[in-house]
């Protein structure tokens, strides 16, 4: 995030807006996922695949991430760690539908709406 701020990019602000961090559709117990280092992840925009990757492609593996974060924060069951995004981002607009899928967890569907619309 510091790099975002010092480079005067809008990423820091855009990652912090209310409603911009949806999670779900469910929380899965860790004993239900045998290998968190090998889960397919995919994002669709209006049914078109925009991002497709696998957790094995993370820059740091899950144990490394947990080890590092736990130096600064007490980790508890149910805590969520956001690791970033694969390449392939694209602009969105009201009326779009974003579907994020993680293998063995499920699909989160988010319609894009203007603030105040329902």
C-alpha positions in Angstrom: 0.0 0.0 0.0 2.9 2.4 0.7 4.0 2.0 -2.9 0.5 2.9 -4.0 0.6 6.1 -2.0 4.1 7.2 -2.9 3.5 6.5 -6.7 0.4 8.7 -6.5 -1.7 5.9 -7.9 -5.4 5.7 -6.9 -5.2 2.1 -5.8 -4.9 2.8 -2.1 -8.1 4.9 -2.1 -10.0 2.5 -4.4 -9.2 -0.5 -2.3 -10.6 1.2 0.8 -14.1 2.4 -0.2 -17.1 1.1 1.7 -18.7 -2.0 -0.1 -15.5 -2.6 -2.1 -14.4 -5.7 -0.1 -17.1 -8.3 -0.6 -16.4 -11.8 0.6 -18.3 -15.1 0.5 -20.4 -16.9 -0.4 -19.4 -18.9 2.6 -16.5 -19.5 5.0 -15.1 -23.0 4.7 -13.4 -24.8 7.5 -9.7 -25.4 6.8 -10.0 -29.2 7.2 -12.4 -29.2 4.2 -9.6 -28.0 1.9 -6.7 -30.5 1.6 -4.4 -28.3 -0.3 -4.9 -24.6 -0.2 -1.8 -24.2 -2.5 -3.7 -25.8 -5.4 -7.1 -24.1 -5.9 -8.4 -22.8 -9.2 -9.5 -19.2 -9.0 -11.5 -17.4 -11.7 -13.3 -14.1 -12.2 -15.9 -13.5 -14.8 -17.3 -10.1 -15.9 -20.8 -10.6 -17.5 -20.0 -14.2 -18.1 -16.6 -13.6 -19.8 -13.6 -15.0 -18.0 -11.3 -12.1 -17.2 -9.0 -13.7 -14.7 -8.0 -17.4 -14.3 -5.3 -18.6 -12.1 -4.4 -21.0 -9.2 -3.3 -20.4 -5.7 -0.1 -22.2 -6.6 0.8 -19.1 -8.5 0.8 -16.8 -5.4 4.1 -15.0 -4.9 4.2 -16.5 -1.4 2.6 -19.7 -0.3 0.0 -19.9 2.3 2.3 -21.0 5.2 4.7 -18.1 4.3 1.9 -15.6 4.3 0.6 -16.8 7.6 4.0 -16.8 9.2 4.7 -13.3 8.1 1.4 -11.8 9.1 1.4 -13.5 12.5 4.6 -11.5 13.3 2.4 -8.4 13.4 -1.2 -9.6 14.1 -2.8 -12.3 16.2 -4.4 -14.6 13.8 -7.7 -16.2 14.8 -9.9 -18.8 13.1 -12.2 -16.9 10.6 -9.7 -14.2 9.9 -9.5 -13.2 6.2 -6.3 -12.5 4.3 -6.5 -10.6 1.0 -3.6 -11.6 -1.2 -4.2 -9.5 -4.3 -5.4 -10.3 -7.7 -4.1 -12.1 -10.8 -3.6 -10.2 -14.0 -6.6 -9.4 -16.2 -8.4 -6.6 -14.4 -10.8 -4.5 -16.4 -13.2 -1.5 -15.9 -16.7 -2.2 -14.6 -19.9 -0.2 -14.8 -23.4 -0.2 -13.3 -25.3 -3.2 -14.7 -22.3 -5.5 -14.9 -22.2 -8.8 -13.0 -18.9 -9.9 -11.4 -18.6 -13.6 -10.5 -15.6 -14.7 -8.4 -15.0 -18.5 -8.0 -12.6 -20.3 -5.8 -12.5 -24.1 -6.3 -14.0 -26.0 -3.3 -15.3 -22.8 -1.8 -17.9 -21.5 -4.2 -18.9 -18.5 -6.4 -19.6 -15.0 -5.1 -21.8 -13.0 -7.5 -21.9 -9.2 -7.3 -24.0 -7.0 -9.4 -22.4 -3.5 -10.0 -24.7 -0.7 -8.9 -24.3 3.0 -8.3 -24.2 4.0 -4.6 -27.7 4.5 -3.3 -29.3 2.2 -5.9 -30.9 -1.1 -4.9 
